[in-house]
Amino acid sequence: MSESKAMILGVAGKTLADEERAFFRAERPWAFILFARNIGDADQVRALVVELRGCVDREDALVFIDQEGGRVQRLRPPLAPNYPPASELGAIYRGNSDAGLRAAWLMSRLHAFDLTSLGITADCLPVLDVPVEGAHDVIGNRAYGRDAGTVAALGRAAAQGLLAGGVLPVMKHIPGHGRAQADSHHALPIVDAHWAELQERDFAPFKALADLPMAMTAHVIYSALDPQLPATTSHRVIHEVIRDEIGFDGLLMSDDVSMKALSGDFASRTDAIFSAGCDVVLHCNGVMDEMRAVAGHAPALAGRARERAERAMAMRKAADGAQEDAIRAEFAELTARSAVA
């Protein structure tokens, strides 16, 4: 892996502006992320992905996307069908655990077909948050269920489906966003649950899937762990909880540094993210002035962070050779059967 900066960056539109092209060539982000604003037709997306990789001279540069199903799905028809939210997979699982696990695997395998056809190689999935009664709906039906066992089981199946199709999964939002009473896109949530409650419910799915290659942090304060700082910028949460208690030693990326849950300017936010122990900073909105500030404070991807990045990329194998039509037909039959039942 040639030298890269420890950052994942978005772009403003469907094609690169000259300023973006020059910036990416100079700053060499480790990876990129796409959003709905970047998506036109298939040829356009493929061309954008190729150009992004060309800017950093790395054909293996990861390109991320949030393709969960339900309301968080960047690819829409005709590029991809509208998939059900995770809660519907959970409903199948509650009726028949084998059918639910198969449905979760199939849907992720279909995501992999959709993504790899466009050159996209990493999906910010599975969502391993476990909502509680009265929590903000920012997670809501994006969760597989309301118990840690269901979330862990279906999250594992979803991750395996992505990997089978040659796409890297990213579990989120570690160590758990399910109790949050606010949307961290707009405000800083504070969770006052005790350590034992967090350990039993919130941490459990992440601990069960700690062998996955990548995870995204939660911009959430857990007052029992660190009453001042959200997980993303808390040295204690990252080292004592995510690394030690949960046992995750994969690549840890921040959630979007531009979200309102974080305070300070972009330089200080970036410094705080790396000082706390994140391996990579994520910036999503493509705003050039913000990206320049992030890039000015993002270090080279080196040491343990580079090792984790290389280990993650090594987990991306060739697709399993499954037939897309057969997978689509099986998923349609399974979900239709569960709807009737």
N, C-alpha and C positions, 0 to 999 in steps of 0.2 A: 504494500500500500504506500503510494507516494505521500509526501507530507501534506497533511490537511489541517485545517483549523477545526476545533472541536465544536462545530455548530451545524445545525440543520436549518436551512433558510427557505422561505417561500418566495414566490415571484408575483408581480403585480397583475399580470394579464395572461392572455393566451399565447403571446409571443414575447420574446425578450427584447427590451429596449437596448439601445447601444450602451447606455449607462449601466444597466444590469449586467450585460455581457462583460464589460470591462471590469466591473466590480467583482464578479465571480471569478474571473481569470486571475485577478490580483490577490483576492482573499482566500480562495480555494476552500470553500466549505466542504465538510466531510460528506454531507448528503443534502437532499432537497425534499420539500413537501409540497403537494398539490392540493388545491381546493376547488370548489365549484367554479370560481371565477376563472380558473385556468383551463376549464374543460369545454372544448367545442366538439368537433367530430373526431373520429378515430385517427385520421391522418394527422390532424393538427396536434393531438396529444402526443402521438409517437414522435413527431418532429420536435416538439418542445422537450421531451425527455432526452432525445438524442443530443440536442443542442446543449442542454444543461450538463450532461456528462462530458461533452466536448469542451465546455468551459473549464473543467477541472482536469481534463486529460485522463479521465478514469472511466473506462467502459463499465466497471463494476460499481460505480457510485450508486448508493441506494437512493431510490425515490420512494418516499412515503406517501400515504394517503389515509384518511379516515373513512373506511368503508365497512361500517358495522351492519347496515340494514336498518330499516325503520327511518327515523328522522335524521340520523347521522349517516348519510350515504352521499358521497360526492359524485360518484358516477350514477347517472340516471338513464332511463330509456332515451335513445336506442342503444347506448353503450353498455348498459347493464339493466336487468329488470329491477323493479322495486321489490326489495327483499323485506321479509317481516322483521320486526324488532326482536331483540333477544328474549323478551318476555314471552313471546309466542313459542319459542323453542322450549322455554321453561315449562309452559303449559303442556306441551307434548310430553316432556320428561316426567311431569307429575302423573300423567295418565299411564305412561309406559316408559320406563327408564331407558330401555334399549332403543326404542324409537326416538326418544329425545336426544340421546347421544348421537345416533346416526344422523338425525336432522341437523344437529350442530356441525358435525363433520362435513356433511354434504354442502351446507350453505357456505362454509368457509372454502371448501374445494371449488365451489362455483365462483366465489370471490377471486380465487387464484386464477381461474380461467380468464375472468374479466380483466384482471389487473395485468397479468403477464402478457396478454395480447397487446397491451399498450406500452409495455416496458417498465411498468411499476412493480417494485420488488419488495415492498414492506407495507404492512397494513397495521394501523394502530388498533388492534384487536388481539385478544379478548378484553372486554370490560369486566373486571373482577370485583367491582364495588358491590356491596351488599346494603341496599337501602333499608332504612328503618321507617316506621310509621311517623308521618309528619315531616320527613325530610323534604328538602327542595326537589322539584321535579327535574332538575338538570340531569340526574341519572334516570330515575323513573323506569320507563319500560326499556331502557337500554340495558338493564340488569337482567340476568337470567332467572333470578329469583330473589327471595328474601331470606334465604338461609345459606350459610357458607358452603355446605356440602353440595347443594345444587349448583351454585356458582362455580365452585372448583371443578366439578365433574364436566359441566358443559363448556367451561372455559378451556379445559384440557382438550376436549374433542374439537373445539373451534381452532385452537392453535395447531393441532395435528393436521386438520384439514388444510390449513394454509401451508404448512411445511410440506405436505404431500404434493402440493401444486407449485412448489418452488418459491413461495412467498414467506418472508420472515414476519412473525407475529411480534407485537409490542403489547404487553399487558399494562393495563391502566386502571385506576390512578393510584399507584402505590404510595402509602400503605392503606388507602381506602377512603373513598369520597362519599360513601353511602349515608353517613350520618349528617352530612353538611346541610345547614339550614339556609344556605345562600348559594347562588351560582357564582363560582369563582371567576367566570368571565367578567363579572360586573362588581363583585365585592369579595372581601376576605372572609370565608367561613371560619367559625370557631366551634370546635367540637369539644364538649366537656366530659365525655365518657371516661370512666376509669380505665386504667391499664388492663385489668382483667377482662373487661367487656371488649375492649379493642382487640386484645389477643385472641379471644374466643371467636369473635365474629368477623371483624374487619380485616385483621391480618391473615386469617386462616386460608382464604383462597390463594393469596400471594405466596404463602409458605408452601402450599401444596404444589404450586407451579414455579417454584424458585429456580428450576433448571431451565426456564425459557431464556432466550438470548437477550431480550431487551425489555425494559420497563420504563414507564413514564410516571413522573411524580405527581402528587396532588398538591395544589396550592391551598392547603387547609392547615389551620392551627389546631393541634391536639394539645389542649391545655395541660393534660396529665403528663405530657412528654416534653413540651417546650411551650410555655405560655406566651412567648413573645414572637416566635417566627413560624411561618408555614413550613411544611415538610420540605419543600423545594429549596429553601435557604437555611434549613436547620441542620447544623452539623450533628447534633445529638440524634435527631430522627433518622438521618441518612445512615449514620454509622452504628448507632445502638439498636435501631429498629430494623431498617431495611437491610443492612448488611449483616448484622449479628442475629437479631431475633428471627427475622424472616428467612435469612440465609441466602439472599439474592446476591450473586456475584457476577451478574451479567452487566451489559451496558445500561447505565442509568441516564436517561435524558430528562430534562426539565419539561414540564408542560409549557405552553406558550409564554414566553417572557413578556409579551405585550398585554397579557390579561390584567384586569383591574385589581385582582387580588394582591398583586405585588406593588410595592411602593418604591419611590425613588426614581431617578432617571435611568436610562437604559444601561449606561456604563456601570452604575452602582448595582443594579439588579444582576447584571452579568457577573460582576465580581462576587456578589453574594452567592450566586448559584454555584460557581466553581469553588469558592471557599468552603461551602457546606459539604462538597464531595460529589456533586453531579459530574458525570463524565462528559456530557454534551449539552449545550444550550439549544433550545428550539425557539425560533422566531418565525411567525407564520404569515403576517399580513402583507409582506412585500414592500413596506414603506422604506424607501432608501435611507432617509436620515436615521431611522431607528436601526436599520441593519448595519450602517456604518459604525454606530456607537457600540453595538454588540460585537462586531468584528474587531473593533479596536481593543476590546477587553477579553476576547476569547483566546485561550492559549492554543498552541499546536496540540493536535491529538497525539499524545505521547504517554510513555510509561504504562501504568495499569489500564488507563482509559483506552489506549491504542490496543493493548492485548485483548481487552474485552470486545472492542470493535472488530478486531480480526477474528476472534472466536465466534462472534455473532455471524459474521459474513460467511464463515466456514460452515455454519449450520444450514445455509441455503443450498440445497441440493437440486439436482434436476427433477423436474416433475415426474410423477409416478406412471405416466402413460395412460391414465384413465381416459375413457371416452366421454367427451363433454356432453353429447346428446344423452347418453345413458345416465349420467349423473343428474342432469336437469330433469329427466323423466322420473327418476327415482325420488328426487326431492319434491317434485310437483305431486306425485302420487301420495307420498308420505304426509305432506302438509294438508292435502285435500282430505285424506282419510281422517286425520286428526280433527279437522274443522267439522266434518260430519258427525264424528263421535262426540 
